[in-house]
C-alpha cells in the first residue's frame, strides 16, 4: 500500500538543489505530488517541502540513507514524516476558551491534523467548559513564587502525554527563559494584537488609546523575548472610531481563533521553517 510522505529540508542555498532533490526522488522511484521551494537572498538559505509517494508504505530505507549522505554534503537539516501522521498537542488555557475550542473543533472536523492529548490550566475556571471533550485536565496553579515548581510540573505533563506541540491558547502566563528554550520550535502562542504593535497586557486597550483603525491577532513561536517570537500567521479586521475596547475584544476573539488555527495547521503539516528570527510558511 502506497503511503504519502513529506520531506522537509533546509540548507545553505546554491545552484542545483531543486534538481538534486528531483533526481533523488527519481532514483528511488518516488513520485513528487507537491513541491514548494524558496531561496532567501538575505539569509542565503534554501527551504524545500516535498510531498511524495514511494513504492512502499514506509519511506524507503535506501532513500533515507542517501538523504543522510546528501544532508552532510549540503549541511542540511531534513526530516521525513508520514503525511497522515497527527501531531500530539497539549493546550494551555487560563480564563478564555475560544481559542482552544477553535482548535478542538478543527481537530474533530479532521481539518486540523492534531491529536489533543490534554488541557493544562493555571486555574479551574474553565474545567466544566471543556468537560464534554473528555480530555485529560491538568490543574497547574502558578504564582510568582511557585513558577519553577509549576513549570517543572508542566514538563512532567508534556512527558506523560507525549506532546509534540504546546499551544498557549490564551494562556495568560509568561514562561521562563529556560522553559522557552526547552520548548523552542514546538510552542505556539496567540497574542491578541497585530504584532509588533501593542505587546504585553491589554493590547486592545492599548490599541483603543491610539485610535487604531485595524486590529489583529498574531500566532507566533514562543521565545524568551515576550511576544517577539517568529511570526507564523496574522489575521486583521478593519474597525472605526465607534469601537470601544469591549467591541475590539469581541471582534478579536474570532481573529485570535482563526490565526491560531492557521498557525497550528501549518506546524502540524510541516510547512514552517525558522529563518533567522522569521518564518517561511509554505502553502499546502
C-alpha beads as a LAMMPS data file, in Angstrom:
LAMMPS data file: protein, C-alpha beads

284 atoms
283 bonds

1 atom types
1 bond types

-500.0 500.0 xlo xhi
-500.0 500.0 ylo yhi
-500.0 500.0 zlo zhi

Masses

1 110.0

Atoms # bond

1 1 1 0.000 0.000 0.000
2 1 1 1.381 3.391 -1.045
3 1 1 1.681 5.934 1.768
4 1 1 2.285 9.630 1.248
5 1 1 5.258 11.241 2.986
6 1 1 6.590 14.759 3.479
7 1 1 10.249 15.671 3.119
8 1 1 11.383 18.952 4.660
9 1 1 14.869 20.273 4.061
10 1 1 16.769 23.498 4.705
11 1 1 20.393 24.267 3.915
12 1 1 22.718 26.956 2.559
13 1 1 21.497 27.930 -0.912
14 1 1 23.378 27.001 -4.066
15 1 1 22.739 26.189 -7.706
16 1 1 21.210 22.790 -8.469
17 1 1 19.401 21.992 -5.214
18 1 1 15.962 21.522 -6.780
19 1 1 17.436 19.302 -9.479
20 1 1 19.310 17.263 -6.856
21 1 1 16.114 16.611 -4.920
22 1 1 14.212 15.669 -8.073
23 1 1 16.920 13.214 -9.134
24 1 1 16.991 11.757 -5.620
25 1 1 13.268 11.037 -5.781
26 1 1 13.570 9.581 -9.270
27 1 1 16.361 7.214 -8.232
28 1 1 14.143 5.762 -5.507
29 1 1 11.027 5.519 -7.675
30 1 1 9.204 8.189 -5.668
31 1 1 6.521 10.336 -7.277
32 1 1 6.548 14.009 -6.240
33 1 1 2.921 15.024 -5.675
34 1 1 3.721 18.548 -4.494
35 1 1 6.860 20.656 -4.302
36 1 1 7.464 24.011 -2.586
37 1 1 10.852 25.701 -2.512
38 1 1 12.229 29.084 -1.508
39 1 1 15.677 30.593 -1.614
40 1 1 16.139 33.613 0.645
41 1 1 18.690 36.032 -0.828
42 1 1 19.005 37.852 2.513
43 1 1 19.960 34.849 4.634
44 1 1 21.375 32.669 1.862
45 1 1 19.183 29.770 2.979
46 1 1 17.215 27.306 0.841
47 1 1 13.975 25.691 2.014
48 1 1 12.055 22.799 0.478
49 1 1 8.939 20.802 1.258
50 1 1 8.177 17.814 -0.959
51 1 1 5.105 15.608 -0.702
52 1 1 5.896 12.288 -2.315
53 1 1 4.603 8.747 -2.774
54 1 1 7.066 5.907 -2.588
55 1 1 6.786 2.348 -3.805
56 1 1 6.201 1.118 -0.249
57 1 1 4.077 2.057 2.756
58 1 1 7.200 3.160 4.619
59 1 1 9.685 5.710 3.348
60 1 1 12.375 3.689 1.508
61 1 1 15.307 2.970 3.806
62 1 1 17.789 3.495 0.988
63 1 1 16.219 6.917 0.361
64 1 1 16.761 7.862 3.988
65 1 1 20.321 6.513 3.859
66 1 1 21.084 8.649 0.803
67 1 1 19.498 11.659 2.499
68 1 1 21.917 11.236 5.390
69 1 1 24.809 11.444 2.968
70 1 1 23.261 14.290 0.973
71 1 1 22.403 16.162 4.166
72 1 1 26.025 16.006 5.291
73 1 1 27.178 17.253 1.911
74 1 1 24.678 20.141 1.867
75 1 1 24.950 20.904 5.603
76 1 1 21.191 20.417 5.643
77 1 1 18.548 19.876 8.277
78 1 1 15.966 17.429 6.967
79 1 1 13.157 15.148 8.111
80 1 1 10.613 12.752 6.633
81 1 1 7.094 12.476 8.060
82 1 1 4.090 10.388 7.013
83 1 1 1.589 12.953 5.721
84 1 1 -1.289 11.336 7.656
85 1 1 0.590 11.426 10.981
86 1 1 -1.082 13.583 13.619
87 1 1 0.875 15.881 15.909
88 1 1 0.203 15.389 19.618
89 1 1 -0.800 18.785 21.002
90 1 1 -1.143 19.981 24.593
91 1 1 -3.347 23.062 25.028
92 1 1 -2.727 25.627 27.788
93 1 1 -5.566 27.953 28.807
94 1 1 -6.400 30.462 31.533
95 1 1 -9.762 32.255 31.565
96 1 1 -10.780 32.259 27.869
97 1 1 -11.866 29.137 26.000
98 1 1 -12.486 30.404 22.455
99 1 1 -9.038 29.661 21.005
100 1 1 -8.820 26.157 22.462
101 1 1 -12.357 25.375 21.280
102 1 1 -11.470 26.538 17.766
103 1 1 -8.612 24.034 17.705
104 1 1 -10.704 21.260 19.211
105 1 1 -13.496 21.728 16.662
106 1 1 -10.931 21.853 13.869
107 1 1 -9.477 18.549 15.039
108 1 1 -12.935 16.986 15.374
109 1 1 -13.803 18.027 11.801
110 1 1 -10.497 16.498 10.642
111 1 1 -9.447 19.880 9.264
112 1 1 -6.571 20.069 11.713
113 1 1 -4.120 17.137 11.855
114 1 1 -3.567 17.156 15.600
115 1 1 -4.390 14.789 18.427
116 1 1 -5.136 16.874 21.521
117 1 1 -3.660 14.933 24.439
118 1 1 -4.773 17.191 27.274
119 1 1 -5.557 20.652 28.582
120 1 1 -3.481 22.480 31.184
121 1 1 -4.806 25.473 33.109
122 1 1 -3.483 27.649 35.888
123 1 1 -6.984 27.740 37.403
124 1 1 -10.166 25.648 37.473
125 1 1 -12.461 28.271 35.924
126 1 1 -12.850 26.522 32.550
127 1 1 -12.808 22.895 33.674
128 1 1 -16.557 22.402 33.211
129 1 1 -16.480 24.200 29.843
130 1 1 -14.140 21.560 28.446
131 1 1 -15.671 18.527 30.199
132 1 1 -17.648 17.413 27.131
133 1 1 -14.410 16.906 25.193
134 1 1 -13.424 14.070 27.593
135 1 1 -9.790 15.106 27.643
136 1 1 -7.299 14.871 30.498
137 1 1 -7.418 18.078 32.554
138 1 1 -4.318 19.219 34.417
139 1 1 -4.639 21.972 37.002
140 1 1 -1.213 23.563 37.429
141 1 1 -1.561 26.710 39.569
142 1 1 1.104 29.366 39.104
143 1 1 2.222 32.242 41.294
144 1 1 5.367 34.337 41.134
145 1 1 6.846 32.291 43.965
146 1 1 5.796 28.876 42.624
147 1 1 6.644 29.343 38.920
148 1 1 9.674 26.976 38.995
149 1 1 7.583 24.193 40.550
150 1 1 4.687 24.883 38.172
151 1 1 6.920 24.708 35.114
152 1 1 8.507 21.517 36.392
153 1 1 5.004 20.038 36.623
154 1 1 4.196 21.319 33.120
155 1 1 7.158 19.435 31.691
156 1 1 6.058 16.331 33.590
157 1 1 2.671 16.630 31.855
158 1 1 4.387 17.077 28.491
159 1 1 6.341 13.868 29.113
160 1 1 3.291 11.988 30.441
161 1 1 1.141 12.889 27.436
162 1 1 3.882 12.570 24.829
163 1 1 3.025 16.029 23.489
164 1 1 4.985 17.147 20.431
165 1 1 3.495 20.653 20.413
166 1 1 2.471 23.024 23.217
167 1 1 -0.141 25.630 22.327
168 1 1 -0.677 28.685 24.520
169 1 1 -4.364 29.162 23.680
170 1 1 -4.807 32.404 25.621
171 1 1 -2.667 31.102 28.475
172 1 1 -2.039 34.313 30.365
173 1 1 1.259 33.355 31.946
174 1 1 4.765 34.279 30.805
175 1 1 7.037 31.254 30.528
176 1 1 10.540 31.467 31.928
177 1 1 13.531 31.790 29.619
178 1 1 14.516 28.211 30.454
179 1 1 11.050 26.882 29.583
180 1 1 11.093 28.834 26.308
181 1 1 14.499 27.379 25.481
182 1 1 13.320 23.820 26.134
183 1 1 10.208 24.359 24.001
184 1 1 11.981 26.132 21.147
185 1 1 10.255 25.450 17.834
186 1 1 7.418 23.470 19.412
187 1 1 5.429 26.042 21.377
188 1 1 2.961 28.406 19.678
189 1 1 1.341 31.417 21.331
190 1 1 -1.601 33.553 20.249
191 1 1 -1.258 37.250 21.003
192 1 1 -4.310 39.446 20.677
193 1 1 -2.750 42.222 18.618
194 1 1 -1.206 42.761 15.207
195 1 1 2.419 42.393 16.269
196 1 1 4.854 44.040 16.546
197 1 1 2.337 46.601 17.790
198 1 1 0.822 46.504 21.291
199 1 1 2.843 43.832 23.028
200 1 1 2.164 42.688 26.568
201 1 1 -1.011 43.075 28.613
202 1 1 -4.330 44.593 27.466
203 1 1 -3.406 45.167 23.807
204 1 1 -6.974 46.074 22.818
205 1 1 -6.983 48.835 25.398
206 1 1 -3.602 49.987 24.083
207 1 1 -4.992 49.965 20.534
208 1 1 -8.101 51.899 21.569
209 1 1 -5.978 54.546 23.255
210 1 1 -4.081 55.052 19.991
211 1 1 -7.247 55.195 17.877
212 1 1 -6.224 52.400 15.515
213 1 1 -8.381 51.553 12.515
214 1 1 -7.169 47.972 12.131
215 1 1 -6.940 45.341 14.851
216 1 1 -5.455 41.901 14.572
217 1 1 -4.179 38.707 16.146
218 1 1 -0.772 37.097 15.790
219 1 1 0.281 33.474 16.231
220 1 1 3.998 33.030 16.790
221 1 1 6.579 30.657 18.163
222 1 1 7.458 31.342 21.782
223 1 1 10.887 32.702 22.693
224 1 1 12.356 34.242 25.817
225 1 1 11.516 37.712 24.467
226 1 1 7.861 38.448 25.248
227 1 1 5.695 38.498 22.083
228 1 1 8.839 38.661 19.930
229 1 1 8.986 35.110 18.565
230 1 1 8.940 34.245 14.851
231 1 1 5.526 35.150 13.428
232 1 1 3.573 32.328 11.767
233 1 1 0.127 33.752 10.998
234 1 1 -1.710 37.051 11.361
235 1 1 -5.363 37.987 10.840
236 1 1 -6.748 41.519 10.804
237 1 1 -10.040 43.384 10.599
238 1 1 -10.852 46.995 9.824
239 1 1 -12.647 48.890 12.594
240 1 1 -13.648 52.522 13.122
241 1 1 -13.870 55.219 15.762
242 1 1 -17.071 53.793 17.266
243 1 1 -15.327 50.664 18.601
244 1 1 -14.846 50.522 22.361
245 1 1 -12.250 48.216 23.945
246 1 1 -15.100 45.771 24.615
247 1 1 -16.074 45.842 20.913
248 1 1 -12.469 45.184 19.950
249 1 1 -12.271 42.258 22.349
250 1 1 -15.461 40.744 20.896
251 1 1 -14.251 41.133 17.316
252 1 1 -10.795 39.957 18.257
253 1 1 -11.968 36.596 19.574
254 1 1 -12.712 35.442 16.031
255 1 1 -9.405 36.777 14.754
256 1 1 -7.463 35.037 17.527
257 1 1 -9.058 31.653 16.893
258 1 1 -8.523 31.966 13.133
259 1 1 -4.868 32.990 13.405
260 1 1 -4.075 30.238 15.902
261 1 1 -5.840 27.610 13.785
262 1 1 -3.802 28.619 10.732
263 1 1 -0.545 28.516 12.650
264 1 1 -1.145 25.149 14.310
265 1 1 -2.292 23.674 10.998
266 1 1 0.848 24.909 9.235
267 1 1 3.031 23.479 12.017
268 1 1 1.247 20.123 12.021
269 1 1 1.584 19.875 8.234
270 1 1 5.313 20.621 8.428
271 1 1 5.001 23.781 6.349
272 1 1 7.009 26.113 8.620
273 1 1 10.740 26.786 8.643
274 1 1 12.527 29.134 11.046
275 1 1 14.620 31.576 9.051
276 1 1 16.822 33.908 11.108
277 1 1 14.121 35.070 13.523
278 1 1 11.382 34.942 10.890
279 1 1 9.433 32.103 9.301
280 1 1 8.983 30.624 5.869
281 1 1 5.422 29.278 5.711
282 1 1 4.620 27.312 2.571
283 1 1 1.132 26.964 1.152
284 1 1 -0.194 23.426 1.091

Bonds

1 1 1 2
2 1 2 3
3 1 3 4
4 1 4 5
5 1 5 6
6 1 6 7
7 1 7 8
8 1 8 9
9 1 9 10
10 1 10 11
11 1 11 12
12 1 12 13
13 1 13 14
14 1 14 15
15 1 15 16
16 1 16 17
17 1 17 18
18 1 18 19
19 1 19 20
20 1 20 21
21 1 21 22
22 1 22 23
23 1 23 24
24 1 24 25
25 1 25 26
26 1 26 27
27 1 27 28
28 1 28 29
29 1 29 30
30 1 30 31
31 1 31 32
32 1 32 33
33 1 33 34
34 1 34 35
35 1 35 36
36 1 36 37
37 1 37 38
38 1 38 39
39 1 39 40
40 1 40 41
41 1 41 42
42 1 42 43
43 1 43 44
44 1 44 45
45 1 45 46
46 1 46 47
47 1 47 48
48 1 48 49
49 1 49 50
50 1 50 51
51 1 51 52
52 1 52 53
53 1 53 54
54 1 54 55
55 1 55 56
56 1 56 57
57 1 57 58
58 1 58 59
59 1 59 60
60 1 60 61
61 1 61 62
62 1 62 63
63 1 63 64
64 1 64 65
65 1 65 66
66 1 66 67
67 1 67 68
68 1 68 69
69 1 69 70
70 1 70 71
71 1 71 72
72 1 72 73
73 1 73 74
74 1 74 75
75 1 75 76
76 1 76 77
77 1 77 78
78 1 78 79
79 1 79 80
80 1 80 81
81 1 81 82
82 1 82 83
83 1 83 84
84 1 84 85
85 1 85 86
86 1 86 87
87 1 87 88
88 1 88 89
89 1 89 90
90 1 90 91
91 1 91 92
92 1 92 93
93 1 93 94
94 1 94 95
95 1 95 96
96 1 96 97
97 1 97 98
98 1 98 99
99 1 99 100
100 1 100 101
101 1 101 102
102 1 102 103
103 1 103 104
104 1 104 105
105 1 105 106
106 1 106 107
107 1 107 108
108 1 108 109
109 1 109 110
110 1 110 111
111 1 111 112
112 1 112 113
113 1 113 114
114 1 114 115
115 1 115 116
116 1 116 117
117 1 117 118
118 1 118 119
119 1 119 120
120 1 120 121
121 1 121 122
122 1 122 123
123 1 123 124
124 1 124 125
125 1 125 126
126 1 126 127
127 1 127 128
128 1 128 129
129 1 129 130
130 1 130 131
131 1 131 132
132 1 132 133
133 1 133 134
134 1 134 135
135 1 135 136
136 1 136 137
137 1 137 138
138 1 138 139
139 1 139 140
140 1 140 141
141 1 141 142
142 1 142 143
143 1 143 144
144 1 144 145
145 1 145 146
146 1 146 147
147 1 147 148
148 1 148 149
149 1 149 150
150 1 150 151
151 1 151 152
152 1 152 153
153 1 153 154
154 1 154 155
155 1 155 156
156 1 156 157
157 1 157 158
158 1 158 159
159 1 159 160
160 1 160 161
161 1 161 162
162 1 162 163
163 1 163 164
164 1 164 165
165 1 165 166
166 1 166 167
167 1 167 168
168 1 168 169
169 1 169 170
170 1 170 171
171 1 171 172
172 1 172 173
173 1 173 174
174 1 174 175
175 1 175 176
176 1 176 177
177 1 177 178
178 1 178 179
179 1 179 180
180 1 180 181
181 1 181 182
182 1 182 183
183 1 183 184
184 1 184 185
185 1 185 186
186 1 186 187
187 1 187 188
188 1 188 189
189 1 189 190
190 1 190 191
191 1 191 192
192 1 192 193
193 1 193 194
194 1 194 195
195 1 195 196
196 1 196 197
197 1 197 198
198 1 198 199
199 1 199 200
200 1 200 201
201 1 201 202
202 1 202 203
203 1 203 204
204 1 204 205
205 1 205 206
206 1 206 207
207 1 207 208
208 1 208 209
209 1 209 210
210 1 210 211
211 1 211 212
212 1 212 213
213 1 213 214
214 1 214 215
215 1 215 216
216 1 216 217
217 1 217 218
218 1 218 219
219 1 219 220
220 1 220 221
221 1 221 222
222 1 222 223
223 1 223 224
224 1 224 225
225 1 225 226
226 1 226 227
227 1 227 228
228 1 228 229
229 1 229 230
230 1 230 231
231 1 231 232
232 1 232 233
233 1 233 234
234 1 234 235
235 1 235 236
236 1 236 237
237 1 237 238
238 1 238 239
239 1 239 240
240 1 240 241
241 1 241 242
242 1 242 243
243 1 243 244
244 1 244 245
245 1 245 246
246 1 246 247
247 1 247 248
248 1 248 249
249 1 249 250
250 1 250 251
251 1 251 252
252 1 252 253
253 1 253 254
254 1 254 255
255 1 255 256
256 1 256 257
257 1 257 258
258 1 258 259
259 1 259 260
260 1 260 261
261 1 261 262
262 1 262 263
263 1 263 264
264 1 264 265
265 1 265 266
266 1 266 267
267 1 267 268
268 1 268 269
269 1 269 270
270 1 270 271
271 1 271 272
272 1 272 273
273 1 273 274
274 1 274 275
275 1 275 276
276 1 276 277
277 1 277 278
278 1 278 279
279 1 279 280
280 1 280 281
281 1 281 282
282 1 282 283
283 1 283 284
